[in-house]
Amino acid sequence: MTTPTQATGATPGATASLAIARQPILDAKRAVCGYELFDRSLGSNAYSAASDAALLFNLLSNVDTEILNSKHPMFINCTHQTLAGGHLELIEPDRVVLEIPPMPPDQCEAEDIDTFRQTLADVHKRGFRLAFDESVMTAPYASWLPLASFIKLDLTKVKQQQIMAINRELLGNARITLVAEKVETEQQFEQVKFAGVKLFQGYWFARPVLIKGQTIRPAQSAIIQLINLVRKQASTSDIEEIFKRDPTLSFNLLRFINSAGFGLSCEITSFKHAVMLLGLKKLFRWAALLMTTSGNSSGAPAVGHIAVIRGRLMELLAIELLAPEEYDNAFVVGIFSLLDTMLGLPLQEALASISLPQSVTDALLHGKGVLAPFLQLTLACENADDQLFADTAIALQLTGDQVNWAHLQALAWAETITSA
């Protein structure tokens, strides 16, 4: 199996570099049937349980739009620690194939292999398809074979005659598909195809494509508050309030719940809807995993504070004039208006990784739509631009007293929140 470079946590600061490599898996006609994804963010091969969780989280929360919209499965290397850690409860099984390595050398006794089979069986029962390497065809791993959907054959280790023998042994077992990896020449392709292999992966077809980006890290204090609320089984409204307090936290929530790994058929744009859809159990797991990937970042507190003020002010102004369904959208415009600063990316690029209502993107990217004048008025308050303040307030039919009162409320609310 392709060995990923394991992520070992976030670099201190508001953002961390992200580099996800993807390599297509093709059939004999060279049609794409899936992608293997792996992390190339860091050069270190060091492993820890936390780093493996971070790898899985980054892969499934940040895959690009082409894969997000594709129906093809994602093959992801998954260590034994990840399987036992419960992180897979956050993932939609239909979209993911888990590549399972053999047991570590110090744990490959028959008793250890049989014991771990129960973990594999539980994951398989949840609907995940499992891929093993050629070792699953050996006697010690015989108990794992009935759980296999794919067997990946490394052509640097397995010769054509062995592949033919494996194929003969699997005759009549239509559940298992053979995948040849590290196919580097046309001759290899023809040989393994003749030997009975159905799927292929390697440099001869395509080298891994690197997808670079940035991940934004919420403040750990915000994550801890969220975890505490979830553990106390707080109301949806109380939990939603945490997301309103921290724009980086809310950004991560909406990006995750609309990711390919979550597997939804519709876009979620409301914090409340996202919280209700996840439920307390999954929300706790998501927050715990986010904690492992956030490092000791402060999440750019000054920028976050300004974003919270903007969001609250826009929400208060929207309540005066707009329909209830736009209140939350107004808040989102305010807190996401500084994502470019938080991520160090152009705003259009920053917003490309998250699904938002049209009224939100119109205001943020084009300065138009029903929410655009509210953002203008908010910026006028922030910058003490008297002329823009007067012009925009008049256009919205708001008095100066109404706007100033809302601004004072927003400042007080943000101060209470950020000092909590």
C-alpha positions as CSV (number, residue, x, y, z in Angstrom):
1,M,0.0,0.0,0.0
2,T,1.1,3.5,-0.6
3,T,2.6,4.8,2.7
4,P,1.4,8.3,3.5
5,T,3.5,10.9,5.2
6,Q,1.8,11.2,8.6
7,A,0.7,14.5,9.8
8,T,2.0,15.2,13.3
9,G,-0.2,18.1,14.4
10,A,-0.6,21.7,13.6
11,T,2.1,24.3,13.4
12,P,1.6,27.1,15.9
13,G,-0.4,29.9,14.4
14,A,-3.8,30.5,12.9
15,T,-3.2,28.4,9.8
16,A,-1.2,25.3,8.8
17,S,-0.1,24.2,5.4
18,L,-2.0,21.3,3.9
19,A,-0.9,19.2,1.0
20,I,-3.1,16.3,0.0
21,A,-1.9,14.0,-2.7
22,R,-4.4,12.0,-4.8
23,Q,-3.7,9.2,-7.2
24,P,-6.4,7.7,-9.4
25,I,-7.2,4.0,-9.4
26,L,-8.3,2.8,-12.9
27,D,-9.9,-0.1,-14.6
28,A,-8.5,-1.9,-17.7
29,K,-10.0,0.7,-20.0
30,R,-8.3,3.5,-17.9
31,A,-11.6,4.8,-16.5
32,V,-11.2,6.2,-13.0
33,C,-12.8,4.0,-10.4
34,G,-11.5,5.6,-7.2
35,Y,-8.7,7.7,-5.7
36,E,-6.1,7.0,-3.1
37,L,-5.6,10.0,-0.9
38,F,-2.6,10.6,1.4
39,D,-1.1,13.5,3.3
40,R,2.1,15.2,2.1
41,S,1.9,18.2,4.5
42,L,5.0,17.3,6.5
43,G,8.2,15.7,5.6
44,S,8.4,13.6,8.8
45,N,7.4,9.9,8.8
46,A,7.0,10.0,12.6
47,Y,3.9,8.2,13.8
48,S,1.6,8.8,16.7
49,A,-2.1,8.0,17.3
50,A,-2.8,11.7,17.3
51,S,-1.0,12.2,14.0
52,D,-2.9,9.4,12.4
53,A,-6.2,11.0,13.5
54,A,-5.1,14.3,12.1
55,L,-4.2,12.7,8.8
56,L,-7.6,11.1,8.5
57,F,-9.4,14.3,9.5
58,N,-7.5,16.5,7.1
59,L,-8.0,14.1,4.2
60,L,-11.7,13.9,4.7
61,S,-12.4,17.5,5.5
62,N,-10.3,19.1,2.8
63,V,-10.6,17.0,-0.4
64,D,-11.0,19.1,-3.5
65,T,-14.2,19.8,-5.3
66,E,-13.7,17.3,-8.1
67,I,-13.5,14.5,-5.5
68,L,-16.2,16.0,-3.4
69,N,-18.6,15.8,-6.4
70,S,-17.4,12.4,-7.6
71,K,-19.1,9.2,-6.7
72,H,-15.9,7.3,-6.8
73,P,-14.6,5.8,-3.5
74,M,-11.7,7.3,-1.6
75,F,-9.0,4.8,-0.6
76,I,-7.3,5.9,2.6
77,N,-4.5,4.2,4.5
78,C,-5.7,3.6,8.0
79,T,-3.6,2.2,10.9
80,H,-4.9,-0.1,13.6
81,Q,-4.9,2.7,16.1
82,T,-7.3,4.7,14.0
83,L,-9.7,1.8,13.7
84,A,-9.8,1.3,17.4
85,G,-10.0,5.1,18.2
86,G,-13.7,5.6,17.1
87,H,-12.9,8.5,14.7
88,L,-14.5,6.6,11.9
89,E,-17.9,7.3,13.4
90,L,-17.7,10.7,11.7
91,I,-17.3,9.3,8.2
92,E,-19.9,8.1,5.7
93,P,-18.9,4.5,4.9
94,D,-20.1,4.5,1.3
95,R,-17.5,6.9,0.2
96,V,-14.4,5.4,1.9
97,V,-12.3,2.2,1.4
98,L,-9.9,1.7,4.4
99,E,-6.6,0.2,3.5
100,I,-5.5,-2.0,6.4
101,P,-1.9,-3.0,6.9
102,P,-0.7,-6.3,8.4
103,M,-0.2,-6.4,12.2
104,P,3.0,-4.7,13.4
105,P,6.0,-7.2,13.7
106,D,5.8,-7.3,17.5
107,Q,2.0,-8.1,17.4
108,C,1.7,-10.6,14.6
109,E,1.1,-13.7,16.7
110,A,-2.1,-15.7,15.8
111,E,-3.8,-14.5,18.9
112,D,-3.2,-10.8,18.2
113,I,-4.4,-11.3,14.6
114,D,-7.6,-13.0,15.7
115,T,-8.2,-10.4,18.4
116,F,-7.9,-7.5,16.0
117,R,-10.3,-9.3,13.6
118,Q,-13.2,-8.3,15.8
119,T,-12.3,-4.6,15.4
120,L,-12.2,-5.1,11.6
121,A,-15.5,-7.0,11.7
122,D,-17.2,-4.1,13.6
123,V,-15.9,-1.6,11.0
124,H,-17.0,-3.8,8.2
125,K,-20.5,-4.2,9.8
126,R,-20.8,-0.4,9.7
127,G,-20.5,-0.5,5.9
128,F,-16.9,0.3,5.3
129,R,-15.1,-1.7,2.6
130,L,-11.7,-2.9,3.6
131,A,-8.6,-3.3,1.4
132,F,-5.6,-5.5,2.5
133,D,-2.3,-6.2,0.9
134,E,-1.1,-9.6,-0.3
135,S,-0.4,-10.9,3.2
136,V,-4.1,-11.4,3.7
137,M,-3.7,-14.5,1.4
138,T,-1.3,-16.1,3.9
139,A,-2.4,-18.7,6.5
140,P,-2.0,-16.4,9.6
141,Y,-4.5,-13.8,8.1
142,A,-7.0,-16.3,6.8
143,S,-9.6,-15.0,9.3
144,W,-9.4,-11.5,7.7
145,L,-10.0,-12.6,4.1
146,P,-13.8,-12.8,4.4
147,L,-13.9,-9.1,5.3
148,A,-11.9,-8.0,2.2
149,S,-13.4,-6.1,-0.6
150,F,-10.1,-5.3,-2.3
151,I,-6.6,-6.9,-2.2
152,K,-3.9,-4.5,-3.3
153,L,-0.8,-6.1,-4.8
154,D,2.5,-4.2,-4.7
155,L,4.3,-5.1,-7.9
156,T,7.7,-4.5,-6.3
157,K,6.9,-7.4,-4.0
158,V,4.5,-9.7,-5.9
159,K,5.3,-11.4,-9.2
160,Q,3.0,-12.4,-12.0
161,Q,2.9,-16.1,-11.0
162,Q,1.9,-15.2,-7.5
163,I,-0.8,-13.0,-8.8
164,M,-2.2,-15.7,-11.0
165,A,-2.1,-18.1,-8.0
166,I,-4.0,-15.6,-5.9
167,N,-6.6,-15.1,-8.6
168,R,-7.1,-18.9,-8.9
169,E,-7.6,-19.1,-5.2
170,L,-10.2,-16.3,-5.3
171,L,-12.2,-17.8,-8.3
172,G,-15.9,-17.7,-7.5
173,N,-15.4,-14.9,-4.9
174,A,-16.9,-12.0,-6.7
175,R,-16.7,-9.8,-3.6
176,I,-13.0,-9.3,-3.8
177,T,-11.3,-7.2,-6.4
178,L,-7.6,-7.3,-7.1
179,V,-5.8,-4.0,-7.4
180,A,-2.2,-3.8,-8.8
181,E,-0.3,-0.8,-7.5
182,K,3.1,0.6,-8.5
183,V,2.4,-0.2,-12.2
184,E,5.2,1.6,-13.9
185,T,5.3,0.2,-17.5
186,E,2.9,-1.0,-20.2
187,Q,4.5,-4.5,-19.9
188,Q,3.6,-4.7,-16.2
189,F,0.1,-3.5,-17.0
190,E,-0.5,-6.2,-19.6
191,Q,1.0,-8.9,-17.4
192,V,-1.1,-8.2,-14.4
193,K,-4.2,-7.7,-16.5
194,F,-3.6,-11.2,-18.0
195,A,-3.1,-12.5,-14.5
196,G,-6.6,-11.5,-13.5
197,V,-6.2,-8.0,-11.9
198,K,-9.2,-5.7,-12.5
199,L,-7.9,-2.3,-11.1
200,F,-4.6,-0.6,-11.5
201,Q,-2.6,2.2,-9.9
202,G,0.8,3.5,-10.6
203,Y,3.1,6.0,-12.3
204,W,2.4,4.6,-15.8
205,F,-1.1,5.8,-15.5
206,A,-0.7,8.9,-13.3
207,R,1.5,10.3,-10.7
208,P,0.0,11.6,-7.5
209,V,-1.4,15.1,-7.9
210,L,-0.6,17.4,-5.0
211,I,-3.5,19.6,-3.8
212,K,-2.1,22.4,-1.6
213,G,-4.1,24.6,0.7
214,Q,-4.4,26.0,4.2
215,T,-6.2,24.7,7.3
216,I,-7.5,27.1,9.8
217,R,-7.0,26.2,13.5
218,P,-9.6,27.3,16.1
219,A,-8.4,28.4,19.5
220,Q,-8.3,25.4,21.9
221,S,-10.2,27.3,24.5
222,A,-13.2,27.4,22.1
223,I,-12.9,23.7,21.4
224,I,-12.8,23.0,25.1
225,Q,-15.9,25.1,25.8
226,L,-17.7,23.2,23.0
227,I,-16.6,19.8,24.4
228,N,-17.8,20.8,27.9
229,L,-21.2,21.9,26.6
230,V,-21.6,18.6,24.6
231,R,-20.6,16.5,27.7
232,K,-23.2,18.4,29.7
233,Q,-25.8,17.7,27.0
234,A,-26.5,21.4,26.6
235,S,-29.3,22.6,24.3
236,T,-28.8,23.1,20.6
237,S,-29.2,26.8,21.1
238,D,-26.4,26.9,23.7
239,I,-24.1,24.8,21.5
240,E,-24.9,27.0,18.5
241,E,-23.8,30.0,20.5
242,I,-20.3,28.6,20.8
243,F,-20.0,28.5,17.0
244,K,-21.2,32.1,16.8
245,R,-18.5,33.1,19.2
246,D,-15.6,31.7,17.2
247,P,-15.5,32.1,13.4
248,T,-12.7,29.6,13.0
249,L,-14.7,26.9,14.8
250,S,-17.8,27.6,12.7
251,F,-15.8,27.6,9.5
252,N,-14.4,24.1,10.4
253,L,-17.8,22.8,11.2
254,L,-19.4,23.8,8.0
255,R,-16.5,22.7,5.9
256,F,-16.4,19.3,7.6
257,I,-20.2,18.6,7.4
258,N,-20.2,19.5,3.7
259,S,-17.1,17.4,3.0
260,A,-16.9,14.3,0.8
261,G,-16.2,12.2,3.9
262,F,-19.5,13.1,5.5
263,G,-21.3,12.1,2.4
264,L,-24.4,14.4,2.4
265,S,-26.5,14.9,-0.7
266,C,-27.4,18.5,0.2
267,E,-25.4,21.5,1.4
268,I,-25.7,22.6,5.0
269,T,-25.3,26.3,5.6
270,S,-26.8,26.8,9.1
271,F,-24.9,26.2,12.4
272,K,-28.1,25.0,14.0
273,H,-28.8,22.6,11.2
274,A,-25.2,21.3,11.3
275,V,-25.4,20.8,15.1
276,M,-28.7,19.0,14.9
277,L,-27.5,16.8,12.0
278,L,-24.3,15.8,13.7
279,G,-25.9,15.0,17.1
280,L,-24.1,15.2,20.4
281,K,-22.1,12.0,20.0
282,K,-20.7,12.9,16.6
283,L,-20.2,16.5,17.6
284,F,-18.1,15.4,20.6
285,R,-16.0,13.2,18.4
286,W,-15.5,15.9,15.9
287,A,-14.5,18.4,18.6
288,A,-12.1,15.9,20.1
289,L,-10.5,15.2,16.8
290,L,-10.3,18.9,16.0
291,M,-8.5,19.4,19.3
292,T,-5.8,16.9,18.2
293,T,-5.2,18.8,15.0
294,S,-5.3,22.4,16.4
295,G,-1.9,22.3,18.2
296,N,-1.5,25.2,20.6
297,S,-2.7,27.8,18.1
298,S,-4.3,30.9,19.5
299,G,-6.4,31.2,16.4
300,A,-5.4,34.8,15.7
301,P,-7.5,36.1,18.6
302,A,-7.5,39.8,17.6
303,V,-8.8,39.1,14.1
304,G,-11.3,36.6,15.5
305,H,-12.5,39.2,18.0
306,I,-13.2,41.7,15.2
307,A,-14.9,39.1,13.1
308,V,-17.2,38.2,16.0
309,I,-18.1,41.9,16.4
310,R,-18.9,42.1,12.7
311,G,-21.0,39.0,12.8
312,R,-23.1,40.1,15.8
313,L,-23.6,43.6,14.5
314,M,-24.8,42.3,11.2
315,E,-27.1,39.9,12.9
316,L,-28.6,42.7,15.1
317,L,-29.1,44.9,12.1
318,A,-30.7,42.1,10.0
319,I,-33.2,41.5,12.8
320,E,-34.5,45.0,12.3
321,L,-35.2,44.6,8.6
322,L,-34.9,41.1,7.1
323,A,-36.8,37.8,7.3
324,P,-35.7,35.4,10.0
325,E,-34.0,33.0,7.6
326,E,-31.4,35.8,6.8
327,Y,-30.4,36.4,10.5
328,D,-27.9,33.6,10.5
329,N,-26.7,34.4,7.0
330,A,-26.0,38.0,8.2
331,F,-23.9,36.6,11.1
332,V,-22.0,34.3,8.7
333,V,-21.2,37.2,6.4
334,G,-19.7,39.2,9.3
335,I,-17.6,36.4,10.8
336,F,-16.3,35.1,7.5
337,S,-15.5,38.6,6.1
338,L,-12.0,38.2,7.6
339,L,-11.3,34.6,6.5
340,D,-8.8,35.9,4.0
341,T,-6.8,37.5,6.8
342,M,-7.1,34.4,9.0
343,L,-6.0,32.0,6.2
344,G,-3.6,34.2,4.3
345,L,-5.5,33.6,1.1
346,P,-7.6,35.6,-1.3
347,L,-11.2,35.6,0.1
348,Q,-12.6,33.8,-3.0
349,E,-10.1,31.0,-2.5
350,A,-10.8,30.8,1.2
351,L,-14.5,30.5,0.6
352,A,-14.1,27.9,-2.1
353,S,-13.7,25.2,0.5
354,I,-17.0,25.8,2.2
355,S,-20.7,25.8,1.0
356,L,-22.5,29.0,1.7
357,P,-25.9,30.5,0.8
358,Q,-25.9,32.7,-2.3
359,S,-26.8,35.8,-0.3
360,V,-23.6,35.2,1.7
361,T,-21.2,34.8,-1.2
362,D,-22.9,37.7,-3.1
363,A,-22.2,40.0,-0.2
364,L,-18.6,38.7,0.6
365,L,-17.3,38.3,-3.0
366,H,-19.3,40.7,-5.1
367,G,-20.6,43.4,-2.7
368,K,-24.1,42.9,-3.8
369,G,-27.4,41.3,-2.7
370,V,-29.6,41.8,0.3
371,L,-26.7,41.5,2.9
372,A,-24.1,43.7,1.1
373,P,-25.3,47.0,2.6
374,F,-25.3,45.5,6.1
375,L,-21.7,44.6,5.6
376,Q,-20.9,48.1,4.3
377,L,-22.6,49.6,7.3
378,T,-20.7,47.3,9.7
379,L,-17.4,48.3,8.1
380,A,-18.4,52.0,8.3
381,C,-18.9,51.6,12.0
382,E,-15.6,49.8,12.4
383,N,-13.6,52.4,10.4
384,A,-15.5,55.5,11.7
385,D,-16.4,56.4,8.2
386,D,-19.1,59.0,8.8
387,Q,-20.0,59.5,5.1
388,L,-20.4,55.8,4.3
389,F,-22.2,55.3,7.7
390,A,-24.7,58.1,6.9
391,D,-25.3,57.0,3.2
392,T,-25.8,53.3,4.1
393,A,-27.9,53.9,7.1
394,I,-30.2,56.1,5.1
395,A,-30.4,53.6,2.3
396,L,-31.4,50.9,4.8
397,Q,-33.9,53.3,6.5
398,L,-32.1,52.9,9.8
399,T,-31.5,55.8,12.2
400,G,-28.1,56.5,13.6
401,D,-29.3,55.7,17.1
402,Q,-30.4,52.3,16.0
403,V,-27.1,51.4,14.4
404,N,-25.0,52.9,17.2
405,W,-27.0,50.9,19.8
406,A,-26.6,47.7,17.8
407,H,-22.9,48.4,17.6
408,L,-22.5,48.9,21.3
409,Q,-24.4,45.7,21.9
410,A,-22.2,43.9,19.5
411,L,-19.0,45.2,21.2
412,A,-20.3,44.3,24.6
413,W,-21.3,40.8,23.5
414,A,-18.0,40.2,21.8
415,E,-16.1,41.4,24.9
416,T,-18.1,39.1,27.2
417,I,-17.5,36.1,24.8
418,T,-13.7,36.6,24.2
419,S,-13.0,37.2,27.9
420,A,-14.9,34.1,28.9
